[in-house]
Each structure stands twice: as C-alpha cells, then as structure tokens.
C-alpha cells in the first residue's frame, strides 16, 4: 500500500516542479522583452537582436558543454529546415522588437497571443493536419479578439499594432518547422543554430547601426540574452516534467507580467479593449488546447505562445 501511495505523490511533485519551471521561465521571457523595449529607446533593433542571440549562444554553449553528450548534441541535420526556421525567427524578432518601441508591453503581448491561432490555421497546409469545425470556430473567435485589441478602421487604430501580429505569424511558422525538427534534433540544437544565424545576419548590419553601449547598458544587454535563453530552457523543462495540458494555460501569465512591468517602468495601463480582446484570445487558445489534448495522439503545443523573441 505504501508504494501505491508514493507513486502518485511523486507524480504530483514532478508536475508541480514542471509548473514552477514554466512560470519562472515565462517571467524570464517577459523580463527579456521589457529589457528589449527599454534598450530600444537608444539602440537599433538589429543591435538588440545581436546582443540577445550572442549572449544566448554563450548560455547554450555552457549548458551543452556541461551536459552529457557535449557538443555532439549540436550536430546539425537538414540544413534547409534550419535556415527556414532561422529566417522565421529573425522576422519575428525584428517585428516584435520594433513593435515594442512604439507600443505598451502588455498591448504587444496581447496581440502576440495570436500565435497559437496561426499555428492551428497553418497546420492544415504545412503539416496536413485536420482541423475540425469547432477549432476553426475557436480560431475565428480568437482573431476577433485580435481585432478588438487592434481596432482597425477606428481612430484608435495604430499601424504599429500590425508589427506584433506579423511577429506572431512568423513565430507560428518557426514553431511548425520546430515540430518537424524535434524528430531529429536536440532542444539545444534547435535553439543554437537559429541564434548563430541571427548573430551572423545582424553582424552584417553593425557597420551602419552599431552604437557603443554604456557599461550599464552592456550589462543589460548581457542580462537580456542570458535570462531570455534561460527562460526558454526552463519552459522546455516544464513541458518535460508535466503534461502540455497542465503547463500550457500558465503561458498566459506572461500577459500579467507585461501589465505589471509596463505599469512599474513606463506607467502604462491597458485600456478596456486590451482586456476584452485578451480574454477572447485566452479563451480561444485554451479551447484549442482542450481540443488538441482530446486527440488519441495530441500534438505538443509550443512552449510559450509569446515566443516571437525566443
């Protein structure tokens, strides 16, 4: 009897640990984006992406060297897919970080919640998956939530709101490619190669866009890269220790962090349209997750719906 009791207890403990990893990781991602927004007031977006990926690469390398298997875990396979995902990641980062320069943090986060909707819609032509009427209805409802936040055709419409929406689309493409890569690449390799390509691309822009950072800003650049990569690794660990259906709803805690950080640093308070649209997006995303997990072989959703800058 004692052994039967111990097994569920151990399972609950692992799930609790997984939730804790995901929550801490999501907080790290929100802080990273806040750093990018702050640095965007004085530096080019390309320099921010360069720093985020350079220091992220250093973090990944340390992790890989200390792990079993070492650098062999970074062995690249199917370079065409690696390049395609790197391009999608770069597009997402440029669009999202540019949007952060002109928008409150919470507003950009809310619009970026469209990423799971894009993933569901694109899974039909890209992966050949079947999406039923109910999930299509959830996608449409979610996009109505995006329209509530963006408010096209009204005096409140801001063209910059299309930037995080575009970032969400690019991120969805990257995640769909990532689903295929998980079959033949390690998590470290999936993170490493797009970061390396991003460093190479942004380095070519530095002769015209480089601005030597002050010592405090250099520290913030490094902190942004490390905490962003560490956050993504923690989120991944969360999904390893607990079922996706348990972890995924906590992804929406990023919106709460966006509201808190935005208010503390920039005194931004989201308007009612942001709250209403966010609620519609969250409801849509959770319903899609519910339908996914009812499948005989549910697809593991990407770690963090707000991953345009991951």
N, C-alpha and C positions, 0 to 999 in steps of 0.2 A: 504493500500500500504506500509506503513512504517513497518508493521510486516513482510510482504513478503520480504522486503529488508534485515531486521535484521537477518532472518534465515540463508541465505547464508553467511552473514558476520560472524555469529557465527561459522558456519561450517568451513569456511576458517581459522578462528582463531584457532580452535581446531586442524586442520590439521597442521598449522604452528607450534603449540606447540608440536605436536607429532613428527614432523621432528626435531625440536630443541632438544627434549629429546633423540631421537635416535642418533643424531650427537654427543651430549655431551657424551652419554653412549658409543658410539663406540670409541671416543677419550680416554675415561677411560680404555676401554679394551686394546687399543694399548699401553697405558702407563703402564698398568699392565704387559703386555708381555715384554716391554722394561725393567721393573724392574726385571723380572724373568731372562732375558738374562744377565743383569748386575750382579745379585746375583749368577748366575750360574757359574761365574768365580771363586767363592771361596767356594760355598756350594753345597752339594749333591742335586740332583733333588728332592729326597724324602723329604728333609727338606724344600725346596721351596714350594712343594705341600702342606705339612703340614701347613706351615705358611699361604699360600693363603687361604686354606679352614678353618683354625681355626679362623682367623680374619674375614673371610667371614661369618662364622657361627655367630659370635658376632654381625655383622651388621644385619644379617637376624633376629636374636632374638630381637634386639632393635626395628626393623621395625615391627615385628609381635606383640610384646607386646603393642606398641603404636597404632596399627591398631584395627579396630572393629573386634570382634571375638577372639582376643588374641591368646593364644597358641592352641586353638581348631583348628585354621587354619592349624596346622602342623600334624593333625591326619593322620597316615599312612594307606594306603589301598593297597591291592595286593602286599605284600612284595616281591614276586618273581620278579615282574617288577621293583620295587625299587632297588633291588640288581643288576639286569641285567644292569640297566641304570648307577648305580654307578660304576660297573666294566668297562663299556664302557667309562665313563667319566675319570676314573683313567687311562685307557690305553691311551686315547687321551692326557691327561695332561703329563704323563711320556714321551710319544713320542715327543710331541711338545716342551716341555721344554728342553729335551735332544737335539733336533734339534737346538734350539736357541743357545746352547753352541758352535755350530760349524758353524753356518750359519748367514749371514746378516739378519736383521729383515725383510726387505722388501722381500727378496727371500723366507723366510719361510712363510710369509703372502701370497705371490702369489701362492705357491704350495697348501696351505691350502684352497684356493678358490675352490679346487676340491670337497669340502664337499657337496655343493648343487648338484653336478653331481652324487655323490654316493647316496645321498638321493633319487634322481629321479630313479636311477637304482635299488636300493634296495626296493623301494616302491612296486615293482611288486611282488617279493616273500614274503616280510614281511607283507604288507598291502593288497595285492591282487588288487592293482590299475592297471588300464590300461594306458600304455604309448604308444602314437602313434608314427608313423614313424618320424614325424618332431622333436619330443622331443628326440627320440633316436639319430637322426642326430645331435641335439644340444649337447647331452651328448658326443658323439664321437668327435665332434669338440672341445669341452672343454678339453677332455683328450689329444687331440693333442696339445692343449696349454700347458698342464702339461708337455708333452714330450719336447716341445720347451724350457721350463724353466729347466727341469732336465737334458736334453741332454744325454740320455742313449746311450752307445756304442761309445761315443766320449771321447777324452782326457779331456774334460771339465766336464765329469760326476763326481759327488760327491755322494758317497754312503749315506752320511748323509741327502741328499735331500729326501730319502725314509722315513725319520722319520716324517716330517710334512705331508707327503702323507698318511702314516699309521694313523697319528693323525686325519686327515680329515675323513678317513674311520670309525674310532672308534666314532668320533663325529656324523657322519651320523647315525650310529646305535643308539646312545643315543637320537638323535632328533626324530627318528622314534618311539622309545619307548615313548618319551615325548609326541608325538601326541596322543597316547592312554591314557597317564596319565592325560592329560588336561581334560578328560571327568569326572574324579572322584577325582582329587587332585587340591589344590590351587597352584598358582605360587610359593608361599613361601615354600610349602611342596616339590614341585618338585626341588627347589634349595637346601632346607635344608638337606634332607636325604642323597643324594649323597655326600654332603660336610661332613656330620657327619661320613659316612662310610670311606671317604678318610682320615679323621683325624685318625680314628681307625687303618686303614691299615698302614699308614705312621708312626704312633707312634711305631708300632712293629719293624720298621727298625732303629729307632733312637739310640738304644744302640750301634750300629756299625757305624752309619753315622752322628750322631749329632756333630755339631761344634758350640760352644757357639758364638753367633754373637756379634760383637761390638755394642755399643749403636747406632751409626748412621745406621748400617745395620739392627738392630732390628726395628728402626723407618721405614726403607724402607720396611721391611717385613710386618709390620702393614699397611703401606700405600698401598702396593700392594694388600693385602687382601680386604681392605675397598674399594679402587677405582674399583677393579675388580667386586665386588659384587654390588656396587652402579651403575656401568656402565651397568651391566646386567639388573638391575631393571629399569633403565632409558630406555633401549632399549625396554623392555617389555611394559613400559608405552607408548612409541612411537607407538607401534603396537595397543595399546588400543585406542589412540586418532585419528589415521589416518589409512586409508586402507593399507593393505600389499603391494598393487601395488605401492603405493606412497612411503612408507618407505624403502622397500627392496633395491631399487637402491642405496640408500645412504649407505648401508652396505659396499660398495666398497670404501668408504672414508678411511677405515682402511688402505688400501694399501698406500694411500697418507701420512697418519700419519707415517706408517712404514718407508717410504722413508725419510721423514723429520727428524724423531727421529734418524734413523740409521745414517744419514749424520751428525747431530749435535753431537751425542755422540760417534760414532765409525768411522766417516768419510767414511762410506760405500756408494758407488754409484752403483745402479743396472746396470748390463750390458744390452745391447740391447735385448738379448734373454729373459730377465725377463720382459721387457716392452712389447715385442711382445706376449709372452705367456700369460701375464696378460691380455692384450687386448682381446685375444681369449677367456680366461676364463670368463671375464666380459661379453663379447658379448653372450657367451653361457648361462651364468646364467640369464641374462636379458631376453633372448628369452624364456628360460624355465619358468621364472616368467610370461611372457606375455601369454604363452600357459595355465599356471595354472589359471590365472585370467579370461580367456575366458570361463572356465567351469561354468555350472549352479551353482555348489557349490564348489568354489575354496578352496583348502586347504591352510590354513595359513602357509606360509613358516616360518622356524625357525628364531628367532631374531638373526641376525648376522651370516653370513656364516663363519666367522672366530672365531667360538666358541669352538675350541678344549680345551681351558683352562677355559671355563666358568663354 
